[in-house]
Amino acid sequence: MLTIRQLYDQELARCREHFEKVDLQRERGYLMKFTTFSANVENILPSVPREDHEDLFRELLLQQIYTTFDQQCLTAAELIKTRGNHDLLKKEAGPKIYCTYHLGSYRLLTSVLFRNGVDCVLLVGSGMNRQQGDGMAEHIEGLRQKHGLTNLFRVVEAGSPSAGLTVMRELKAGRSLIVYVDGSPETGPQEGEESQFLSVRFGSRRLLTRKGVGYLSHATNVPIVPVVNYREANMTNVLHCLKPIRPIAKSDREMYCQEVMQQLYDAFWSYLKRYPGQWEGWNYIHLFLQPEVTKNTFFGYHSERPTFNEKRYTLCDFEQAPVLFDRQLYQTFEITEDLKDLLLNIHTLDSVEEVVGEQVFTELVSMGIIH
């Protein structure tokens, strides 16, 4: 008879087999999703060569399938390995703010905490709640029936006007909060929300990140526990609890928020470099990037034979029209077939300015499309 682990590995193998039969290039929206992913990797983790990006993207897509399967599999959390300060995952540890990331099979933290009898409040964006909320509720109900659990599980939408007060009441009532520090597509900065965000270093860029976690910890005197999920090469899921961050009484709240968020991203960075193909955040992290000042490149232009700036721009062929994607500013520009052909064959032209005219040439150079 096969063990639980062997059955689990069999199911993951089936997931992989099915995935490998899919022609991703023909999937709707694949090109734009991949191009955005590639730009994000290049902006934050430039040490990964661009030619490796597509394999990394395929790894991420497969990882997302594994993650979905793990949410449907009640035994997945029983097979997980816990490392670090794993005693902090138990009910006896008292209320905590568990800060985790969309790395590996990230939903398993909730399963492990609930299985350990912890009263859990899960803070998620509205989009994630719509897409995954029913599945998580079914998973929790399955665990409740299988193990006879009576502890509380509640989902709070981060975008709700009353979310902050609701979560604060739950923490003061002795319940623990689970929050994804790296955000989600719908929790990015919006106009008028500047006071809710602060800037942190993250790889080669700076991110704007919500400071609510630090505020809640400081206001309620509840410690923060960073938790990282990742999947090892042998397909074992690992839940690694890092050293807790404890608020200092009467310390400056704004300073604490800044230091806490930087610590949380610094802690995550070492794991992201080891498992870059397991982070779902590559798909949306551009929404949190702090804008950089772009320089007008026209006045510094001295090249005798212009070249297409492939480092900054990517040509994408859509059914409607070819598009230029700005990997730095995440903007798309619909272009003509003639301009596309010119950019692809620019090395064969003696004078681009003569072909396109002075005005278009000036615009191409000033935007950094050619240099």
Backbone hydrogen bonds, N-H to C=O, Kabsch-Sander energy under -0.5 kcal/mol:
donor,donor_aa,acceptor,acceptor_aa,energy
7,L,3,T,-2.3
8,Y,4,I,-2.3
9,D,5,R,-2.6
10,Q,6,Q,-2.0
11,E,7,L,-1.9
12,L,8,Y,-2.1
13,A,9,D,-2.2
14,R,10,Q,-1.9
15,C,11,E,-2.1
16,R,12,L,-2.3
17,E,13,A,-2.5
18,H,14,R,-2.4
19,F,15,C,-2.2
20,E,16,R,-2.4
21,K,17,E,-0.6
21,K,18,H,-1.0
22,V,19,F,-1.6
24,L,22,V,-1.2
26,R,23,D,-1.5
27,E,24,L,-1.7
30,Y,27,E,-1.9
33,K,29,G,-2.2
34,F,30,Y,-2.9
35,T,31,L,-2.5
36,T,32,M,-2.2
37,F,33,K,-2.4
38,S,34,F,-3.1
39,A,35,T,-2.2
40,N,36,T,-2.2
41,V,37,F,-2.4
42,E,38,S,-2.4
43,N,39,A,-2.2
44,I,40,N,-2.0
45,L,41,V,-2.9
48,V,45,L,-1.9
52,D,49,P,-1.9
53,H,50,R,-1.5
56,L,52,D,-1.9
57,F,53,H,-2.4
58,R,54,E,-2.4
59,E,55,D,-2.1
60,L,56,L,-2.0
61,L,57,F,-2.4
62,L,58,R,-2.1
63,Q,59,E,-2.4
64,Q,60,L,-2.2
65,I,61,L,-1.2
66,Y,62,L,-2.2
67,T,63,Q,-2.5
68,T,64,Q,-2.0
69,F,65,I,-2.3
70,D,66,Y,-2.6
71,Q,67,T,-1.5
72,Q,68,T,-1.1
72,Q,69,F,-0.7
73,C,69,F,-1.2
74,L,72,Q,-0.7
76,A,73,C,-1.2
78,E,75,T,-0.7
79,L,75,T,-1.0
79,L,76,A,-0.8
81,K,237,N,-2.8
83,R,239,L,-2.6
85,N,241,C,-2.0
86,H,84,G,-2.1
88,L,85,N,-1.9
89,L,86,H,-1.8
90,K,87,D,-1.4
91,K,116,N,-0.9
93,A,90,K,-1.5
94,G,91,K,-1.9
97,I,223,P,-2.3
98,Y,96,K,-0.7
98,Y,177,L,-3.2
99,C,97,I,-0.8
99,C,225,V,-1.9
100,T,98,Y,-0.6
100,T,179,V,-2.6
103,L,101,Y,-1.9
104,G,278,Q,-1.5
106,Y,104,G,-1.7
108,L,105,S,-2.0
109,L,106,Y,-0.9
110,T,107,R,-0.5
111,S,107,R,-1.1
112,V,108,L,-2.7
113,L,109,L,-2.5
114,F,110,T,-2.5
115,R,111,S,-2.6
116,N,112,V,-1.5
117,G,114,F,-1.8
118,V,113,L,-2.3
120,C,118,V,-0.6
120,C,152,L,-2.7
121,V,176,S,-2.2
122,L,154,R,-3.2
123,L,121,V,-0.6
123,L,178,I,-2.8
124,V,122,L,-0.6
124,V,156,V,-2.1
129,N,125,G,-2.1
130,R,126,S,-2.1
131,Q,127,G,-2.3
132,Q,128,M,-3.2
133,G,128,M,-0.6
133,G,129,N,-1.5
136,M,132,Q,-2.5
137,A,133,G,-2.6
138,E,134,D,-2.4
139,H,135,G,-2.1
140,I,136,M,-2.8
141,E,137,A,-2.4
142,G,138,E,-2.3
143,L,139,H,-2.2
144,R,140,I,-2.5
145,Q,141,E,-2.2
146,K,142,G,-2.4
147,H,143,L,-2.4
148,G,144,R,-0.9
149,L,144,R,-1.4
154,R,120,C,-2.1
156,V,122,L,-2.8
158,A,124,V,-3.4
160,S,157,E,-1.6
163,A,160,S,-1.8
166,T,162,S,-2.5
167,V,163,A,-2.7
168,M,164,G,-2.2
169,R,165,L,-2.3
170,E,166,T,-2.1
171,L,167,V,-2.5
172,K,168,M,-2.3
173,A,169,R,-1.4
174,G,171,L,-1.6
175,R,170,E,-2.4
176,S,119,D,-2.6
177,L,96,K,-2.3
178,I,121,V,-2.7
179,V,98,Y,-2.6
180,Y,123,L,-0.6
181,V,100,T,-2.5
181,V,179,V,-0.8
182,D,100,T,-0.5
183,G,180,Y,-1.5
187,T,184,S,-2.1
188,G,185,P,-0.7
193,E,190,Q,-2.3
196,Q,193,E,-2.3
197,F,194,E,-1.5
198,L,209,T,-2.1
200,V,207,L,-2.3
202,F,205,R,-2.8
204,S,44,I,-1.5
205,R,202,F,-1.8
207,L,200,V,-2.7
208,L,288,F,-3.3
209,T,198,L,-2.9
209,T,207,L,-0.6
211,K,196,Q,-2.2
215,Y,211,K,-2.0
216,L,212,G,-2.8
217,S,213,V,-2.3
218,H,214,G,-2.5
219,A,215,Y,-2.7
220,T,216,L,-2.0
221,N,217,S,-1.3
222,V,217,S,-1.0
224,I,245,I,-2.8
225,V,97,I,-2.7
227,V,99,C,-2.8
228,V,240,H,-2.5
230,Y,238,V,-1.8
232,E,230,Y,-0.5
232,E,236,T,-2.8
235,M,232,E,-2.3
238,V,230,Y,-3.0
239,L,81,K,-3.2
240,H,228,V,-3.0
240,H,238,V,-0.5
241,C,83,R,-2.6
241,C,239,L,-0.6
242,L,226,P,-2.9
242,L,240,H,-0.6
245,I,224,I,-3.2
246,R,244,P,-0.6
249,A,247,P,-0.5
251,S,248,I,-1.9
256,Y,252,D,-2.2
257,C,253,R,-2.6
258,Q,254,E,-2.1
259,E,255,M,-2.5
260,V,256,Y,-2.8
261,M,257,C,-2.3
262,Q,258,Q,-1.9
263,Q,259,E,-2.3
264,L,260,V,-2.4
265,Y,261,M,-1.9
266,D,262,Q,-2.5
267,A,263,Q,-2.5
268,F,264,L,-1.5
269,W,265,Y,-1.8
270,S,266,D,-1.0
271,Y,267,A,-0.6
271,Y,268,F,-0.7
272,L,268,F,-2.4
273,K,269,W,-2.1
274,R,270,S,-0.8
275,Y,271,Y,-2.3
278,Q,275,Y,-1.8
279,W,276,P,-1.0
280,E,102,H,-2.6
280,E,278,Q,-0.7
282,W,279,W,-1.2
283,N,280,E,-2.0
284,Y,281,G,-1.7
285,I,281,G,-2.1
287,L,284,Y,-2.2
288,F,285,I,-1.9
289,L,285,I,-0.5
289,L,286,H,-0.6
290,Q,206,R,-3.1
297,T,295,K,-0.6
297,T,366,S,-0.8
300,G,297,T,-0.7
301,Y,298,F,-1.8
302,H,300,G,-0.5
309,N,369,I,-2.9
310,E,308,F,-2.0
312,R,309,N,-0.6
313,Y,309,N,-2.5
314,T,325,F,-1.9
316,C,314,T,-0.5
316,C,323,V,-3.1
318,F,316,C,-0.8
318,F,321,A,-0.8
323,V,316,C,-2.9
324,L,333,F,-3.0
325,F,314,T,-2.7
325,F,323,V,-0.5
326,D,324,L,-0.6
326,D,331,Q,-3.3
327,R,312,R,-3.3
327,R,325,F,-0.8
330,Y,326,D,-1.9
331,Q,326,D,-0.6
333,F,324,L,-2.4
335,I,322,P,-2.3
340,K,336,T,-2.2
341,D,337,E,-2.6
342,L,338,D,-2.2
343,L,339,L,-2.5
344,L,340,K,-2.1
345,N,341,D,-1.7
346,I,343,L,-0.7
348,T,345,N,-2.1
349,L,346,I,-1.4
355,V,351,S,-1.1
356,V,352,V,-2.5
357,G,353,E,-2.2
361,F,357,G,-2.3
362,T,358,E,-2.6
363,E,359,Q,-1.9
364,L,360,V,-2.6
365,V,361,F,-2.1
366,S,362,T,-2.7
367,M,363,E,-2.0
368,G,365,V,-1.3
369,I,364,L,-2.0
370,I,364,L,-1.4
371,H,307,T,-2.2
